Amino acid sequence: MTAPTDADTAPRSEKPTAVAASGVEASADAASEKRQDHSARIAVTVFPLIMFGAFLAAFFSPSTFVPLAGYMTPLLAITMLGMGMTLSIPDFTMIARHPKPVILGVLSQYAVMPLVGWSVANLLPLSPELKVGIILIGCVPGGTTSNVVSYLAKGNTALSVSMTAFSTMLAPIITPLLTLWLAGTYMQVPAGSMALSIVQIVLLPVGAGLACNVFFHRQVARIQPAMPWVSVVAIAAVVAAVASKSQPLIATAGPLMFAAIALENATGYALGYAVARAFGVSRADRRTIGIEVGLQNAGLGSTLALQYLSAAVAAPCAVATFWHTITGSLLAMYWRLRGFPAGEDPHATVRELRRRTEESSPAGD
């Protein structure tokens, strides 16, 4: 008989207990994540219908929803708080571990979409106010819906969250400056006041949500499944408020304005994907960057426009809020059903795929 080792003589209850506790905690986290994913999937599926319903209700009964205009800032802040609760410190450290896709995506978002918005505004015979609204859509950061859309499209969800977080953090500086530069010829743009509002509406709630998730993770995990619905209701209220204030203009400029929004949105998706492909990132990252570039936080644009510009400028932003959710949901369904090429790692870059092909090919004679 061999002598007992230290492992044999150690108390046997400690390690199994620790493992069991760890297993229970991991199981609870997995269950919470599963509930959150299920809730998010349902929310993004019915999101376009709710947005469209809110828009139609406000359009045909504007007097009912006009009072909501006074609550747009807190409503949008609620959606940003919900976004912050989905973030964690590792989401922000991703830029250090995998900087290329994040930097490429954020640069594309703030370079491609503003120029697309400016081009569409100058291409179509729109009024100066509508031109500013179309440009403003291109200058705001990515929307929170893009994270769920990227997940459903089998993209890189971590990249989507990182892009949304970083583009949102840069928004107080970049959004007012881009809007002033590209739209300043059409009307006066109070860039300084807009920057301060973005800090109040976006940065502070996102920071508060992040802090809650870091320091009160268990409590936040319990309410996270409900947050997509809270965001849906809040953004629907924003859409209704803007649509009710802008109803006469929407009725007059309808088809042309819808055409401008659809063209800007589709071009954003296409160019975002094309830029990502040109720089050789993975297929999953291409989908994510395409979605992030094309799907903007039009709700923020609506709030800024109504507060600092005019109801006419806010009108395209209100329409874009539900239009982006419709196209994003359809694009996610298309990519999810299409899948990826058989046998190819969707998270491998073009360079990695080439190297693997070279390593697996037989050596020449």
SEGU-139468 format. One record per residue (C-alpha): residue number from 1; z, y, x; residue in one letter. Coordinates in Angstrom, 2 decimals, always signed. Layout:
MARRO resi z y x resn
MARRO NUM Z Y X a $
...
END
This chain:
MARRO resi z y x resn
MARRO 1 +0.00 +0.00 +0.00 m $
MARRO 2 -0.94 +3.42 +1.36 t $
MARRO 3 +1.54 +6.23 +1.66 a $
MARRO 4 +1.49 +8.78 -1.10 p $
MARRO 5 -0.28 +12.03 -0.27 t $
MARRO 6 +0.85 +15.57 -1.13 d $
MARRO 7 -1.50 +15.51 -4.07 a $
MARRO 8 +0.16 +12.33 -5.33 d $
MARRO 9 +3.68 +13.70 -5.06 t $
MARRO 10 +2.92 +17.15 -6.49 a $
MARRO 11 +4.05 +17.82 -10.08 p $
MARRO 12 +1.28 +16.48 -12.29 r $
MARRO 13 +1.87 +18.84 -15.17 s $
MARRO 14 +0.93 +22.04 -13.34 e $
MARRO 15 -2.76 +21.50 -12.62 k $
MARRO 16 -3.67 +19.91 -15.95 p $
MARRO 17 -1.80 +22.67 -17.76 t $
MARRO 18 -3.67 +25.35 -15.82 a $
MARRO 19 -6.97 +23.61 -16.41 v $
MARRO 20 -6.18 +23.22 -20.09 a $
MARRO 21 -5.24 +26.87 -20.41 a $
MARRO 22 -8.38 +27.88 -18.58 s $
MARRO 23 -10.44 +25.60 -20.80 g $
MARRO 24 -8.91 +27.01 -23.98 v $
MARRO 25 -9.57 +30.58 -22.81 e $
MARRO 26 -13.15 +29.75 -21.84 a $
MARRO 27 -13.67 +28.05 -25.19 s $
MARRO 28 -12.30 +31.08 -27.03 a $
MARRO 29 -14.59 +33.41 -25.04 d $
MARRO 30 -17.58 +31.16 -25.75 a $
MARRO 31 -16.75 +31.07 -29.47 a $
MARRO 32 -16.37 +34.85 -29.53 s $
MARRO 33 -19.68 +35.31 -27.73 e $
MARRO 34 -21.37 +32.91 -30.16 k $
MARRO 35 -20.03 +34.83 -33.16 r $
MARRO 36 -21.13 +38.11 -31.61 q $
MARRO 37 -24.63 +36.78 -30.90 d $
MARRO 38 -24.92 +35.44 -34.46 h $
MARRO 39 -23.77 +38.75 -35.93 s $
MARRO 40 -26.14 +40.69 -33.67 a $
MARRO 41 -29.07 +38.46 -34.59 r $
MARRO 42 -28.50 +38.96 -38.32 i $
MARRO 43 -27.98 +42.70 -37.81 a $
MARRO 44 -31.22 +43.19 -35.90 v $
MARRO 45 -33.10 +41.14 -38.51 t $
MARRO 46 -31.98 +43.24 -41.46 v $
MARRO 47 -31.74 +46.46 -39.43 f $
MARRO 48 -35.34 +47.56 -40.17 p $
MARRO 49 -34.86 +46.93 -43.89 l $
MARRO 50 -31.65 +48.96 -43.98 i $
MARRO 51 -33.26 +51.82 -42.02 m $
MARRO 52 -36.31 +51.81 -44.27 f $
MARRO 53 -34.11 +51.70 -47.37 g $
MARRO 54 -32.01 +54.63 -46.14 a $
MARRO 55 -35.16 +56.60 -45.38 f $
MARRO 56 -36.71 +55.96 -48.80 l $
MARRO 57 -33.48 +56.74 -50.64 a $
MARRO 58 -33.09 +60.07 -48.82 a $
MARRO 59 -36.78 +60.90 -49.24 f $
MARRO 60 -36.77 +60.44 -53.03 f $
MARRO 61 -33.26 +61.83 -53.59 s $
MARRO 62 -32.66 +64.35 -50.79 p $
MARRO 63 -29.85 +66.25 -52.52 s $
MARRO 64 -27.70 +63.11 -52.50 t $
MARRO 65 -27.77 +62.72 -48.73 f $
MARRO 66 -27.91 +66.32 -47.45 v $
MARRO 67 -24.07 +66.46 -47.08 p $
MARRO 68 -24.32 +63.71 -44.42 l $
MARRO 69 -25.91 +66.24 -42.05 a $
MARRO 70 -22.46 +67.63 -41.31 g $
MARRO 71 -21.27 +64.25 -39.99 y $
MARRO 72 -24.17 +63.32 -37.70 m $
MARRO 73 -22.28 +63.90 -34.44 t $
MARRO 74 -19.31 +61.61 -35.28 p $
MARRO 75 -21.67 +59.01 -36.79 l $
MARRO 76 -23.71 +58.77 -33.61 l $
MARRO 77 -20.53 +58.80 -31.51 a $
MARRO 78 -19.40 +55.70 -33.42 i $
MARRO 79 -22.57 +53.84 -32.41 t $
MARRO 80 -22.01 +54.86 -28.79 m $
MARRO 81 -18.40 +53.64 -28.96 l $
MARRO 82 -19.68 +50.29 -30.19 g $
MARRO 83 -22.14 +50.15 -27.32 m $
MARRO 84 -19.36 +50.90 -24.84 g $
MARRO 85 -17.34 +47.98 -26.21 m $
MARRO 86 -20.15 +45.61 -25.26 t $
MARRO 87 -20.14 +46.78 -21.63 l $
MARRO 88 -18.08 +45.52 -18.73 s $
MARRO 89 -17.70 +46.44 -15.07 i $
MARRO 90 -20.15 +43.69 -13.90 p $
MARRO 91 -22.86 +45.33 -16.02 d $
MARRO 92 -22.62 +48.39 -13.78 f $
MARRO 93 -22.44 +46.39 -10.54 t $
MARRO 94 -25.77 +44.72 -11.37 m $
MARRO 95 -27.62 +47.66 -9.82 i $
MARRO 96 -26.02 +46.81 -6.47 a $
MARRO 97 -26.82 +43.10 -6.72 r $
MARRO 98 -30.34 +43.41 -8.20 h $
MARRO 99 -31.35 +47.06 -7.83 p $
MARRO 100 -35.14 +46.79 -8.14 k $
MARRO 101 -35.51 +45.91 -11.85 p $
MARRO 102 -32.80 +48.38 -12.92 v $
MARRO 103 -34.18 +51.28 -10.88 i $
MARRO 104 -37.76 +50.45 -11.86 l $
MARRO 105 -36.80 +50.25 -15.53 g $
MARRO 106 -34.83 +53.52 -15.64 v $
MARRO 107 -37.52 +55.40 -13.69 l $
MARRO 108 -40.19 +54.02 -16.04 s $
MARRO 109 -38.15 +55.07 -19.04 q $
MARRO 110 -37.79 +58.66 -17.87 y $
MARRO 111 -41.27 +58.94 -16.34 a $
MARRO 112 -43.53 +56.95 -18.66 v $
MARRO 113 -42.15 +57.79 -22.12 m $
MARRO 114 -41.83 +61.59 -21.72 p $
MARRO 115 -45.43 +61.79 -20.50 l $
MARRO 116 -46.56 +59.47 -23.29 v $
MARRO 117 -44.80 +61.69 -25.82 g $
MARRO 118 -46.36 +64.82 -24.34 w $
MARRO 119 -49.82 +63.22 -24.31 s $
MARRO 120 -49.59 +62.06 -27.94 v $
MARRO 121 -48.27 +65.46 -29.03 a $
MARRO 122 -51.25 +67.19 -27.43 n $
MARRO 123 -53.77 +64.60 -28.56 l $
MARRO 124 -53.11 +64.92 -32.29 l $
MARRO 125 -53.31 +68.14 -34.36 p $
MARRO 126 -49.61 +68.45 -35.13 l $
MARRO 127 -47.52 +71.54 -35.82 s $
MARRO 128 -45.47 +72.91 -32.88 p $
MARRO 129 -42.24 +71.57 -34.42 e $
MARRO 130 -43.65 +68.06 -34.81 l $
MARRO 131 -45.00 +68.19 -31.24 k $
MARRO 132 -41.50 +68.98 -29.96 v $
MARRO 133 -40.09 +66.11 -32.04 g $
MARRO 134 -42.58 +63.62 -30.60 i $
MARRO 135 -41.81 +64.81 -27.07 i $
MARRO 136 -38.05 +64.62 -27.69 l $
MARRO 137 -38.40 +60.96 -28.75 i $
MARRO 138 -39.89 +60.22 -25.34 g $
MARRO 139 -37.15 +62.11 -23.47 c $
MARRO 140 -34.05 +60.43 -24.93 v $
MARRO 141 -32.55 +57.30 -23.30 p $
MARRO 142 -33.01 +53.75 -24.53 g $
MARRO 143 -31.47 +52.72 -27.81 g $
MARRO 144 -28.62 +50.24 -28.23 t $
MARRO 145 -30.84 +48.05 -30.43 t $
MARRO 146 -32.92 +47.26 -27.34 s $
MARRO 147 -30.12 +45.04 -25.97 n $
MARRO 148 -30.22 +42.73 -28.98 v $
MARRO 149 -34.03 +42.86 -29.16 v $
MARRO 150 -34.22 +41.85 -25.48 s $
MARRO 151 -31.86 +38.95 -26.16 y $
MARRO 152 -33.94 +37.75 -29.11 l $
MARRO 153 -37.16 +38.11 -27.08 a $
MARRO 154 -35.71 +35.83 -24.36 k $
MARRO 155 -35.68 +38.71 -21.91 g $
MARRO 156 -33.00 +39.57 -19.36 n $
MARRO 157 -30.10 +40.77 -21.51 t $
MARRO 158 -27.96 +41.79 -18.51 a $
MARRO 159 -30.83 +43.96 -17.25 l $
MARRO 160 -31.23 +45.49 -20.71 s $
MARRO 161 -27.54 +46.40 -20.89 v $
MARRO 162 -27.62 +47.85 -17.37 s $
MARRO 163 -30.74 +49.91 -18.12 m $
MARRO 164 -29.28 +51.24 -21.37 t $
MARRO 165 -26.01 +52.10 -19.65 a $
MARRO 166 -27.59 +53.90 -16.69 f $
MARRO 167 -30.24 +55.74 -18.71 s $
MARRO 168 -27.49 +56.86 -21.09 t $
MARRO 169 -25.34 +58.09 -18.21 m $
MARRO 170 -28.27 +60.13 -16.87 l $
MARRO 171 -29.19 +61.52 -20.30 a $
MARRO 172 -27.00 +64.68 -20.19 p $
MARRO 173 -29.02 +65.93 -17.22 i $
MARRO 174 -32.48 +64.41 -17.64 i $
MARRO 175 -33.06 +64.61 -21.42 t $
MARRO 176 -32.53 +68.40 -21.75 p $
MARRO 177 -34.50 +69.14 -18.57 l $
MARRO 178 -37.46 +66.97 -19.58 l $
MARRO 179 -37.46 +68.41 -23.11 t $
MARRO 180 -37.34 +71.95 -21.74 l $
MARRO 181 -40.14 +71.23 -19.27 w $
MARRO 182 -42.51 +69.43 -21.64 l $
MARRO 183 -41.71 +71.17 -24.94 a $
MARRO 184 -40.54 +74.60 -23.82 g $
MARRO 185 -43.99 +76.08 -24.42 t $
MARRO 186 -43.78 +75.27 -28.13 y $
MARRO 187 -40.31 +76.59 -28.90 m $
MARRO 188 -37.06 +77.60 -27.21 q $
MARRO 189 -35.05 +74.60 -26.03 v $
MARRO 190 -31.30 +75.19 -25.34 p $
MARRO 191 -31.05 +72.69 -22.51 a $
MARRO 192 -27.48 +73.61 -21.50 g $
MARRO 193 -26.06 +73.18 -25.00 s $
MARRO 194 -27.98 +69.93 -25.45 m $
MARRO 195 -26.51 +68.58 -22.21 a $
MARRO 196 -22.96 +69.37 -23.35 l $
MARRO 197 -23.56 +67.69 -26.70 s $
MARRO 198 -24.92 +64.55 -25.03 i $
MARRO 199 -21.73 +64.36 -22.96 v $
MARRO 200 -19.64 +64.62 -26.13 q $
MARRO 201 -21.80 +62.35 -28.30 i $
MARRO 202 -22.72 +59.74 -25.69 v $
MARRO 203 -20.76 +59.68 -22.45 l $
MARRO 204 -17.25 +60.11 -23.82 l $
MARRO 205 -17.56 +57.44 -26.57 p $
MARRO 206 -19.31 +55.00 -24.22 v $
MARRO 207 -16.58 +55.54 -21.63 g $
MARRO 208 -13.89 +55.04 -24.26 a $
MARRO 209 -15.53 +51.83 -25.45 g $
MARRO 210 -15.83 +50.52 -21.89 l $
MARRO 211 -12.17 +51.31 -21.20 a $
MARRO 212 -11.12 +49.50 -24.39 c $
MARRO 213 -13.13 +46.43 -23.38 n $
MARRO 214 -11.66 +46.42 -19.87 v $
MARRO 215 -8.00 +46.98 -20.76 f $
MARRO 216 -7.86 +45.45 -24.26 f $
MARRO 217 -10.51 +42.76 -23.96 h $
MARRO 218 -8.91 +40.23 -26.31 r $
MARRO 219 -8.40 +42.75 -29.08 q $
MARRO 220 -11.92 +44.14 -28.65 v $
MARRO 221 -13.41 +40.63 -28.68 a $
MARRO 222 -12.01 +40.14 -32.17 r $
MARRO 223 -13.82 +43.16 -33.61 i $
MARRO 224 -17.02 +42.97 -31.54 q $
MARRO 225 -18.87 +40.82 -34.13 p $
MARRO 226 -18.43 +43.63 -36.65 a $
MARRO 227 -19.63 +46.41 -34.33 m $
MARRO 228 -23.39 +45.82 -34.82 p $
MARRO 229 -22.87 +46.33 -38.54 w $
MARRO 230 -20.83 +49.48 -37.99 v $
MARRO 231 -23.66 +50.81 -35.80 s $
MARRO 232 -26.27 +49.88 -38.40 v $
MARRO 233 -24.42 +51.76 -41.15 v $
MARRO 234 -23.84 +54.80 -38.92 a $
MARRO 235 -27.47 +55.05 -37.78 i $
MARRO 236 -28.69 +54.52 -41.35 a $
MARRO 237 -26.54 +57.49 -42.39 a $
MARRO 238 -28.11 +59.57 -39.60 v $
MARRO 239 -31.60 +58.59 -40.77 v $
MARRO 240 -30.72 +59.50 -44.37 a $
MARRO 241 -29.28 +62.86 -43.31 a $
MARRO 242 -32.35 +63.85 -41.31 v $
MARRO 243 -34.84 +62.52 -43.88 a $
MARRO 244 -33.14 +64.48 -46.66 s $
MARRO 245 -33.21 +67.71 -44.63 k $
MARRO 246 -36.84 +67.17 -43.57 s $
MARRO 247 -38.21 +65.78 -46.84 q $
MARRO 248 -40.77 +68.55 -47.54 p $
MARRO 249 -42.22 +68.33 -44.05 l $
MARRO 250 -42.38 +64.53 -44.08 i $
MARRO 251 -44.19 +64.64 -47.41 a $
MARRO 252 -46.72 +67.12 -46.03 t $
MARRO 253 -47.33 +65.70 -42.54 a $
MARRO 254 -46.69 +62.03 -43.37 g $
MARRO 255 -49.75 +60.01 -42.24 p $
MARRO 256 -50.46 +62.04 -39.10 l $
MARRO 257 -46.82 +62.04 -38.05 m $
MARRO 258 -46.55 +58.29 -38.61 f $
MARRO 259 -49.70 +57.78 -36.54 a $
MARRO 260 -48.21 +59.80 -33.66 a $
MARRO 261 -44.95 +57.84 -33.74 i $
MARRO 262 -46.74 +54.48 -33.89 a $
MARRO 263 -49.07 +55.42 -31.02 l $
MARRO 264 -46.21 +56.66 -28.84 e $
MARRO 265 -44.12 +53.56 -29.53 n $
MARRO 266 -46.92 +51.03 -28.89 a $
MARRO 267 -48.03 +52.83 -25.72 t $
MARRO 268 -44.45 +52.80 -24.45 g $
MARRO 269 -44.13 +49.04 -24.90 y $
MARRO 270 -47.50 +48.40 -23.23 a $
MARRO 271 -47.06 +50.73 -20.25 l $
MARRO 272 -43.47 +49.64 -19.66 g $
MARRO 273 -44.59 +46.02 -19.46 y $
MARRO 274 -47.63 +46.92 -17.32 a $
MARRO 275 -45.55 +48.86 -14.79 v $
MARRO 276 -43.05 +46.00 -14.51 a $
MARRO 277 -45.87 +43.52 -14.02 r $
MARRO 278 -47.52 +45.70 -11.37 a $
MARRO 279 -44.28 +45.71 -9.34 f $
MARRO 280 -44.01 +41.91 -9.49 g $
MARRO 281 -40.74 +41.45 -11.40 v $
MARRO 282 -40.08 +38.27 -13.38 s $
MARRO 283 -41.52 +37.57 -16.82 r $
MARRO 284 -38.12 +37.95 -18.45 a $
MARRO 285 -37.62 +41.30 -16.71 d $
MARRO 286 -41.09 +42.48 -17.78 r $
MARRO 287 -40.23 +41.85 -21.41 r $
MARRO 288 -36.95 +43.68 -21.04 t $
MARRO 289 -38.43 +46.72 -19.31 i $
MARRO 290 -41.25 +46.89 -21.87 g $
MARRO 291 -38.71 +46.88 -24.71 i $
MARRO 292 -36.40 +49.39 -23.02 e $
MARRO 293 -39.23 +51.83 -22.32 v $
MARRO 294 -40.73 +51.65 -25.81 g $
MARRO 295 -37.55 +51.49 -27.91 l $
MARRO 296 -35.78 +54.84 -27.66 q $
MARRO 297 -32.51 +56.21 -29.00 n $
MARRO 298 -34.26 +58.24 -31.70 a $
MARRO 299 -30.94 +58.62 -33.53 g $
MARRO 300 -29.70 +60.76 -30.65 l $
MARRO 301 -32.94 +62.75 -30.83 g $
MARRO 302 -32.37 +63.34 -34.54 s $
MARRO 303 -28.86 +64.64 -33.97 t $
MARRO 304 -29.86 +66.96 -31.12 l $
MARRO 305 -32.88 +68.28 -33.00 a $
MARRO 306 -30.97 +69.02 -36.19 l $
MARRO 307 -28.15 +70.70 -34.26 q $
MARRO 308 -30.15 +72.80 -31.78 y $
MARRO 309 -33.79 +72.95 -32.91 l $
MARRO 310 -34.79 +72.46 -36.55 s $
MARRO 311 -35.12 +69.93 -39.37 a $
MARRO 312 -38.87 +69.87 -38.69 a $
MARRO 313 -38.25 +68.70 -35.11 v $
MARRO 314 -35.78 +66.10 -36.34 a $
MARRO 315 -38.25 +64.60 -38.83 a $
MARRO 316 -40.25 +62.49 -36.32 p $
MARRO 317 -37.00 +61.28 -34.76 c $
MARRO 318 -35.74 +60.08 -38.14 a $
MARRO 319 -38.97 +58.20 -38.82 v $
MARRO 320 -38.95 +56.76 -35.29 a $
MARRO 321 -35.42 +55.42 -35.77 t $
MARRO 322 -36.49 +52.82 -38.30 f $
MARRO 323 -40.03 +52.43 -36.97 w $
MARRO 324 -38.74 +51.38 -33.54 h $
MARRO 325 -36.44 +48.79 -35.10 t $
MARRO 326 -39.34 +47.32 -37.07 i $
MARRO 327 -41.69 +47.04 -34.09 t $
MARRO 328 -38.88 +45.87 -31.80 g $
MARRO 329 -37.94 +43.08 -34.18 s $
MARRO 330 -41.59 +41.99 -34.55 l $
MARRO 331 -42.11 +42.06 -30.78 l $
MARRO 332 -38.96 +39.99 -30.25 a $
MARRO 333 -40.16 +37.40 -32.75 m $
MARRO 334 -43.59 +37.22 -31.10 y $
MARRO 335 -42.21 +36.76 -27.59 w $
MARRO 336 -39.55 +34.28 -28.74 r $
MARRO 337 -42.15 +32.11 -30.44 l $
MARRO 338 -44.58 +32.43 -27.54 r $
MARRO 339 -42.00 +31.35 -24.97 g $
MARRO 340 -42.95 +31.08 -21.28 f $
MARRO 341 -45.54 +29.05 -19.34 p $
MARRO 342 -44.48 +25.41 -19.07 a $
MARRO 343 -42.64 +24.60 -15.87 g $
MARRO 344 -42.32 +28.24 -14.77 e $
MARRO 345 -38.95 +29.89 -14.17 d $
MARRO 346 -39.05 +33.05 -16.33 p $
MARRO 347 -36.46 +34.70 -14.08 h $
MARRO 348 -38.43 +34.17 -10.85 a $
MARRO 349 -40.30 +37.14 -9.40 t $
MARRO 350 -43.99 +36.94 -8.56 v $
MARRO 351 -43.14 +36.66 -4.85 r $
MARRO 352 -40.72 +33.80 -5.50 e $
MARRO 353 -43.29 +31.94 -7.61 l $
MARRO 354 -45.91 +32.31 -4.88 r $
MARRO 355 -43.49 +31.04 -2.25 r $
MARRO 356 -42.58 +28.03 -4.37 r $
MARRO 357 -46.26 +27.29 -4.95 t $
MARRO 358 -46.96 +27.45 -1.21 e $
MARRO 359 -43.99 +25.20 -0.41 e $
MARRO 360 -45.01 +22.60 -3.00 s $
MARRO 361 -48.71 +22.54 -2.08 s $
MARRO 362 -49.75 +19.75 +0.36 p $
MARRO 363 -50.30 +20.78 +3.95 a $
MARRO 364 -53.90 +21.07 +5.13 g $
MARRO 365 -55.51 +18.49 +7.49 d $
END
